Amino acid sequence: MWLSRPAQLLCDAWSPLNQTPLSGPLSTHMAWFLCLCAFLALALLAVHLKLRLSMHGPQEPPHLPTLPLIGSLMSLRSPQPPHVLFKGLQGKYGQTYSLKMGSQSVIVVNQHRHAREVLLKKGKTFAGRPRTVTTDVLTRDGKDIAFGDYSATWRFHRKIVHGALCMFGEGSASIEKINPEFEAMLDYSQGIVDTVAKDSLVDIFPWLQMFPNADLCLLKQCVSIRDKLLQKKYDEHKANYSDHVQRDLLDALLRAKRSAENNNTAEVSAESVGLSEDHLLMTVGDIFGAGVETTTTVLKWAVTYLIHHPQVQRRIQEELDSKVGRGRSPQLSDRGSLPYLEATIREVLRIRPVAPLLIPHVALSDTSIGDFTVRKGTRVIINLWSLHHDEKEWKNPELFDPGRFLNNEGTSLIIPSSSYLPFGAGVRVCLGEALAKMELFLFLSWILQHFTLSVPSGHSLPSLEGKFGVVLQPAKFKVNATPRAGSETNKCQAC
Ligand code: 3QZ
């Protein structure tokens, strides 16, 4: 049918050149032409079929070179941190490509349309988590919320924590004094961040556990310190538990555990399987860990950028002076009237996302991303770094400019691109988003109301390069906090 058409057309086009009747050597010419035409038609068919397949049919994403056993490790050796390397590989392989870590298939997504498909449209299909050696050590084989795989238990668990966080979010809980326990926490927590879930070799090749491994050793030490603290808190809470008072998250979890155990309805008792002591401890560990590491990291990045951009600092202070004044501390109710501060927080979360690769997802069944087929069990890494630094979505992405989150008049907040997901999205979206935004606002507004931040003389500006891990941390730096005129606080130097 359609095959004969192009051949026909081609022959017609050529025939005026053959004025003589078909005889002798000319007929051999004609035969050659026909052959040529047939060949061309076949070639066209092949190209057409290939195009059709690549446009509509199922197809594997472009693949990095792979060797048996080690997978794509050779292409991934680089002085750059993984999120930057993955962004760069787009040039050669396209925005969504696959690779192998050992024998494990991994798809890397560098653009927001595919990211939204994975997290939102097919959120449940991609709600799984991989099990790795380090996260198994940290979470007693995935009994927490952040690294635990998708299941009925996980859903139930998450619902309780979500409810508890909402309840304690706004104002009711007080920030405790810094005590030695808290300092110990900061200490072990850093050890965990340095070693867990960064796709180190032992996560790719679990058999490497047989050999001595300094990182894994440090992780186990830190986890055992953490476990003692968690167990102590758990025992205290259990001893003082009362059905009538709920002081904190652990009280809420204990209450849910008890009511699930006392309740015999089929639904609840099936779900209550998940509320073991281990689950509660691991969840509290998650919340402690996330609470400590994420907010401090964002604050450090905010201070870094404010030192680099004194004009941004000045503008926030002017906004604070005119909307809040000096007589009282800023409150959550001031958030609506301080758009420039809010825009600055958004810009910090864009330019240095806390988790530049989020936490890997796993496909729970055979599915697809865009036109690419995805096999059950494939890991999917959303490269938030690429989304937040996409040149097509952000003008001058490496430039720190809070103004991009404001309308032209600078009076109200906007989200200028859909390529912005600092807290992830969908089924596994960050549980602490609201809490984090409140904390960041309160800390930053208070600091800038009282102090002006700058580099101590003789020091250079802090580095903007982060240290990659499960959170992207800035390197250590020194900062001067100078009390603002009219502020009675003494000059102090912090690290
Ligand atoms: C940014 C690893 C990964 O995705 O003591 O907030 C316990 C467990 C060290 C939870 C890092 C879950 C810090 C930030 C969601 C994110 C510690 C933990 C884990 C902490 C968070 C971590 C994570 C998260």
Boltz pocket constraint, residues with backbone or C-beta under 6 A from the ligand:
constraints:
  - pocket:
      binder: B
      contacts: [[A, 146], [A, 188], [A, 189], [A, 190], [A, 192], [A, 193], [A, 196], [A, 285], [A, 286], [A, 287], [A, 288], [A, 289], [A, 290], [A, 293], [A, 294], [A, 354], [A, 355], [A, 358], [A, 359], [A, 470], [A, 471]]
      max_distance: 6.0
